[in-house]
Amino acid sequence: APVGILGCFVSASAYVLATDPTDAPADALPTCLLKLTTGFDCPGCGGTRAFWYVLHGNLPAAARHHAIFVFALPFLVYLYVAWAGQRVFGWRLPALRIGPRALGIFLVAWGVFSVVRNLPWAPFTSLYV
């Protein structure tokens, strides 16, 4: 399983690097159906562009496209490395315990971010992607 997940991550990284989502028109395939049909940014809109900027080391631009993704990424990478390292190599990294309250706060923040980024007045218009 760790190797399979790593393979998926490497494939996704290669796809994002090869296609350069920052230079694609809004209706380029694949596209976000919610954004295409309603004009609203969905909870994940901007994530692919943020990932492209992260892969190029431009964290401010990545956060501009999806701040929640940039915030969550180090935690997700650490969780994967700790789990995969233990499964494959027997490493014992300190466990990152994310309790239900922290997860709930994160999900509420993501929900608020998803709504706020669609509000039609300043300063929220700066969050459009």
C-alpha positions in Angstrom: 0.0 0.0 0.0 2.7 2.6 0.8 4.4 2.0 -2.6 1.0 2.2 -4.4 0.2 5.5 -2.7 3.6 6.8 -3.6 3.1 5.7 -7.2 -0.2 7.6 -7.3 1.5 10.7 -5.8 4.4 10.5 -8.3 1.9 10.1 -11.2 -0.2 13.0 -10.0 3.0 15.2 -9.7 4.1 14.2 -13.2 0.7 15.0 -14.6 0.6 18.4 -12.9 4.1 19.3 -14.0 3.5 18.2 -17.6 0.2 20.0 -18.0 0.9 23.3 -16.2 -2.6 24.1 -14.9 -1.6 27.8 -14.3 -1.7 28.3 -18.1 -4.9 26.5 -18.9 -8.2 28.2 -19.8 -11.1 27.8 -17.4 -12.9 25.2 -19.5 -9.8 23.0 -20.2 -10.2 19.3 -19.4 -10.2 18.2 -16.7 -12.2 21.0 -15.2 -14.3 21.6 -12.1 -17.9 21.1 -13.0 -19.2 23.4 -10.3 -17.0 26.3 -11.4 -17.9 25.6 -15.1 -21.6 25.5 -14.5 -22.1 28.0 -11.7 -19.0 30.2 -11.7 -18.5 29.5 -8.0 -15.2 28.1 -6.7 -15.8 24.7 -5.1 -13.9 23.6 -1.9 -11.1 22.1 -4.0 -10.9 24.8 -6.7 -7.3 26.0 -7.1 -5.9 22.9 -5.5 -4.2 21.7 -8.7 -2.6 25.1 -9.3 -1.6 25.3 -5.7 0.1 21.9 -6.0 1.9 23.1 -9.2 3.2 26.1 -7.3 4.3 23.9 -4.3 6.2 21.6 -6.7 8.0 24.7 -8.0 8.7 26.0 -4.5 6.4 29.1 -4.7 4.5 28.9 -1.5 2.9 32.4 -1.6 1.4 31.7 -5.1 0.3 28.3 -3.9 -1.5 29.8 -0.9 -3.0 32.4 -3.2 -4.7 29.6 -5.1 -5.7 27.4 -2.1 -4.6 28.4 1.3 -6.2 25.4 3.1 -4.3 23.0 0.8 -1.0 24.7 1.6 -1.8 24.6 5.3 -2.7 20.9 5.3 0.1 19.6 3.0 2.9 19.4 5.6 0.6 17.4 8.0 -0.5 15.0 5.2 3.1 14.5 4.1 4.3 13.8 7.6 1.4 11.4 8.2 2.3 9.5 5.0 6.0 9.4 5.8 5.4 8.2 9.4 3.0 5.5 8.2 4.9 4.4 5.1 8.3 4.5 7.0 6.9 2.3 9.7 5.3 -0.2 7.3 8.2 -0.5 4.9 11.3 0.2 7.0 10.1 -0.2 10.6 10.8 3.4 11.4 9.2 4.8 14.6 8.6 8.5 14.0 6.7 10.4 16.6 3.0 9.9 16.0 1.0 12.9 14.9 -2.3 12.6 16.8 -5.1 14.6 15.2 -8.1 14.4 17.4 -11.7 14.8 16.5 -11.8 18.4 17.7 -8.8 19.4 15.6 -10.3 17.6 12.6 -13.6 19.3 13.2 -12.0 22.7 13.4 -10.1 22.1 10.2 -13.3 21.0 8.4 -15.2 24.1 9.6 -12.3 26.3 8.5 -12.3 24.7 5.1 -16.1 25.2 4.8 -15.8 28.8 5.8 -13.0 29.3 3.4 -15.1 27.7 0.6 -17.9 30.2 1.3 -15.8 33.3 1.9 -13.8 32.8 -1.3 -17.1 33.2 -3.3 -18.3 36.4 -1.7 -18.6 39.2 -4.3 -17.1 42.1 -2.4 -13.6 43.1 -1.3 -11.5 41.8 0.4 -13.0 38.4 -0.5 -12.7 38.9 -4.3 -8.9 38.6 -3.9 -9.6 34.9 -3.1 -11.1 34.1 -6.5 -9.2 31.6 -8.5 
